Amino acid sequence: MRVLTVSGSLRASSSNTTLLEAAALVAAAGVRLERYSGLGELPHFNPDDDGENVSAHVREWRRQLQAADAVIFSTPEYAHGVPGSLKNALDWVVGSGELVGKPVALFNASARGVFAQGALTETLRVMSARVVEGVTVNLMGTKWEARQIAEDAAMAGLLRGGLRALGEAVTDGE
Ligand SMILES: Cc1cc2nc3c(=O)[nH]c(=O)nc-3n(C[C@H](O)[C@H](O)[C@H](O)COP(=O)(O)O)c2cc1C
């Protein structure tokens, strides 16, 4: 199973990116997590710029989504919303449809951020993604590295549970 992971934070030491790295460390054999790292390169969404001459960055984003069996988003909340860069990335695939029917899990590195989770869920549902699981691992106030998270039984258990549910959704959809 190929899972594309997308962090909604562009920060170099993002807790959401770290959480996704930890998920990759605890994933079962046969489950490969690959990180999408082009969020910051995508141009601002403009329907006029779509079509045959669309940016290579947009093509690559769509290609990686298409190639994935499932997707995990982990995002911070900014001003009670989804970070603009993540919403921008999603806007580029509303029309092209790479998320239609795709099993999607929402991970979250903060126990707060309920507005962003709700807004992201709504956006993904209206795009016809299959939102299957929410996993919150509260890293607020910690500076934990991925390895430490993966070695923590409780945190690793939460991540494995989310990955299992995602795997079941992929199998159910086949
Ligand atoms: C500009 C800005 C706005 C924020 N607004 C909120 C907010 O509305 N609600 C919230 O819970 N956290 C808010 N936060 C805190 C971040 O969501 C939180 O620190 C998050 O865990 C950072 O994720 P990261 O480590 O992956 O970058 C805000 C942070 C910034 C920089």
The ligand as an SDF file (V2000), in Angstrom:
LIG
                    3D

 31 33  0  0  0  0  0  0  0  0999 V2000
   -0.3110   32.4630   12.5200 C   0  0  0  0  0  0  0  0  0  0  0  0
   -0.7110   31.3330   13.4520 C   0  0  0  0  0  0  0  0  0  0  0  0
   -2.0450   31.1860   13.7710 C   0  0  0  0  0  0  0  0  0  0  0  0
   -2.4500   30.1460   14.6280 C   0  0  0  0  0  0  0  0  0  0  0  0
   -3.7850   30.0000   14.9080 N   0  0  0  0  0  0  0  0  0  0  0  0
   -4.1780   28.9570   15.6780 C   0  0  0  0  0  0  0  0  0  0  0  0
   -5.5760   28.7200   15.9150 C   0  0  0  0  0  0  0  0  0  0  0  0
   -6.4400   29.4380   15.4570 O   0  0  0  0  0  0  0  0  0  0  0  0
   -5.9090   27.6590   16.6950 N   0  0  0  0  0  0  0  0  0  0  0  0
   -4.9610   26.7990   17.2110 C   0  0  0  0  0  0  0  0  0  0  0  0
   -5.3200   25.8360   17.8810 O   0  0  0  0  0  0  0  0  0  0  0  0
   -3.6370   27.0070   16.9990 N   0  0  0  0  0  0  0  0  0  0  0  0
   -3.2320   28.0490   16.2540 C   0  0  0  0  0  0  0  0  0  0  0  0
   -1.9020   28.2390   15.9900 N   0  0  0  0  0  0  0  0  0  0  0  0
   -0.9250   27.2960   16.5640 C   0  0  0  0  0  0  0  0  0  0  0  0
   -0.5360   26.1910   15.5760 C   0  0  0  0  0  0  0  0  0  0  0  0
   -1.6590   25.6040   14.9710 O   0  0  0  0  0  0  0  0  0  0  0  0
    0.2280   25.1210   16.3440 C   0  0  0  0  0  0  0  0  0  0  0  0
    1.3650   25.6990   16.9160 O   0  0  0  0  0  0  0  0  0  0  0  0
    0.5880   23.9440   15.4660 C   0  0  0  0  0  0  0  0  0  0  0  0
    0.7710   22.8350   16.2670 O   0  0  0  0  0  0  0  0  0  0  0  0
    1.8760   24.1980   14.6970 C   0  0  0  0  0  0  0  0  0  0  0  0
    2.0680   23.1020   13.8320 O   0  0  0  0  0  0  0  0  0  0  0  0
    3.5120   22.8060   13.1910 P   0  0  0  0  0  0  0  0  0  0  0  0
    4.4440   22.5310   14.3370 O   0  0  0  0  0  0  0  0  0  0  0  0
    3.2940   21.5760   12.3590 O   0  0  0  0  0  0  0  0  0  0  0  0
    3.9210   23.9800   12.3770 O   0  0  0  0  0  0  0  0  0  0  0  0
   -1.4740   29.2730   15.1700 C   0  0  0  0  0  0  0  0  0  0  0  0
   -0.1170   29.4540   14.8280 C   0  0  0  0  0  0  0  0  0  0  0  0
    0.2580   30.4600   13.9780 C   0  0  0  0  0  0  0  0  0  0  0  0
    1.7120   30.6100   13.5950 C   0  0  0  0  0  0  0  0  0  0  0  0
  1  2  1  0
  2  3  1  0
  2 30  2  0
  3  4  2  0
  4  5  1  0
  4 28  1  0
  5  6  2  0
  6  7  1  0
  6 13  1  0
  7  8  2  0
  7  9  1  0
  9 10  1  0
 10 11  2  0
 10 12  1  0
 12 13  2  0
 13 14  1  0
 14 15  1  0
 14 28  1  0
 15 16  1  0
 16 17  1  0
 16 18  1  0
 18 19  1  0
 18 20  1  0
 20 21  1  0
 20 22  1  0
 22 23  1  0
 23 24  1  0
 24 25  2  0
 24 26  1  0
 24 27  1  0
 28 29  2  0
 29 30  1  0
 30 31  1  0
M  END
$$$$
